[in-house]
Amino acid sequence: MGIQNAIAELITSLGQQVTRSKSDLDLHGRSESHFALSPPDAVVYPEDTAQVAEIMTICARHRCPVVGWGTGTSLEGQSQAFQGGVVVDFSRMNRILNIAAEDMTVTVQPGVTREALNEELRATGLFFPVDPGANASLGGMAATRASGTTAVRYGTMRDNVLALEVVSANGEVIRTGTAAPKSSAGYDLTGLFVGSEGTLGLITELTLRLQGTPEAISAAVCAFESVGDAVGAVIDTIQCGVPMARIELMDTESVRAVNAYAGMSLAEKPHLLLEFHGTDASVKEQAESFGMIAGDHGGSGFDWASRPEDRSALWTMRHNAYYAILAARPGARAIVTDICVPISKLATAIEETRADLERAGVQGPILGHVGDGNFHAILLVDETAPEEVARAKAASDRMVERALALGGTITGEHGVGIGKLGYMTQEHGGGWAMMGAIKAALDPDNILNPGKLVPPRN
């Protein structure tokens, strides 16, 4: 009865900001990946921090599970209420609170999306650089320590969140960090909450680092005979100190899917997609340097794009690659997985994964952020064929084992949620138990996103 009592009290307190309609519950029970629909018992739409604190106070009193919700990508099931309870949807907390242009920082509520923020920043000559592809909410991006296509130059959310306001499991509002560029005052609580996937508190405000909009931007696409050749060009480019803003890989299967979906005519070979930022002179120099390096690795078919509309088309193609891959097998669901390895091991990891998928008979195009050793495999399966699903999941397991054997991590971007929970001991050993101890200290009743990220409670 704890959940039902909590919902009754929430309705008394927040009225129509609480919904139990089937359509709303189903919307908040889904994942963009392969996890089954898992609706919560209610959805609450807070409008300010005080209401979030009230929600947590009520739910703590009744020991009702609480799951934060941004835009709900949830590739590893992070936003799904597998144990029922209340989903807190932050879409109404979508205000940009302060733009400090001189300090190159901005303070926002968690429901602000990255595209909305950059639209608002356009007149300032600044932009927020982290680009996971999807138009994700900034609160969700912080909670999952998101990265994306620009991480090779500008870093991940870990590098771009300066301070947070967080509501704890008992409803207390705390602040972590400051707007100062650095601090040595105590534990890095901001870093603790960034990537905690809503298991330690609900983020209600973020102060973010901004970047100056480059004077010149140039993008390109280039074909290679093999993934090894493409990755070799990436490694040499990094070692030569060429400051790439983006460098993305699509394997042959991904290119084939994008051609069919978007009407492109790329050669059916592995491709790199690149972007350079700087002055007119520096961008030209960077592009020429990469061209020479790529030529040494058999790169061909260069197509440079300097006009904004051409660059936009190129990156729209890359960001829509997931949907292109889904369209390649109508009716299929995707087991979406990612790993990250040292850049020197990337070609080995991708080529071994590609060969493994072919041996297993699993359709799984590969694409990724090769500038920082991260790639994704989109494993397409017929959910009504258990043997096929089992083969795909076994291939995903082997991807993880391969990453760890090469000195990498089980996930560079998608996070843990529930989908990669079983791999955490392999990567962290006793460190995973320490994560559980932190969770138990900050959330003793285990109501914040229970069953995710940390060891299950006894």
ABEGO torsion letter per residue (X at the ends): XAAAAAAAAAAAAAEAABBABAAAAAAAABBABABBBBBBABBBBBABAAAAAAAAAAAAAAGBBBBBBBAGAGAAGAABBAAEEBBBBAAABABBABBBAAAGBBBBBAABBAAAAAAAAAAAGBBBABBAGBBBBAAAAAAAGBBEAAAAAAEBAAAABABBBBBBAAGBBBBBEBABABBABEBBAAAAABGAGGAAEBBABBBBBBBBBBABBBBBBBBBABAAAAAAAAAAAAAAGBBBABBBBBBAAAAAAAAAAAGBABBBBBBBBBBBBEBAAAAAAAAAAAAAAAAAAGBBGBBBBABAAAAAAAAAAAAAAAAAAAAABBGBBBBBBBBBBBAAAAAAAAAAAAAAAAAAGBBBBBBEBAAAGBBBBBBBBBAABAAAAAAAAAAAAAAAAAAAAAGBBABAAAEAEAAAAAAAAAAAEAAAAAAAAAAAAABAAGABGBGBGBBBBX
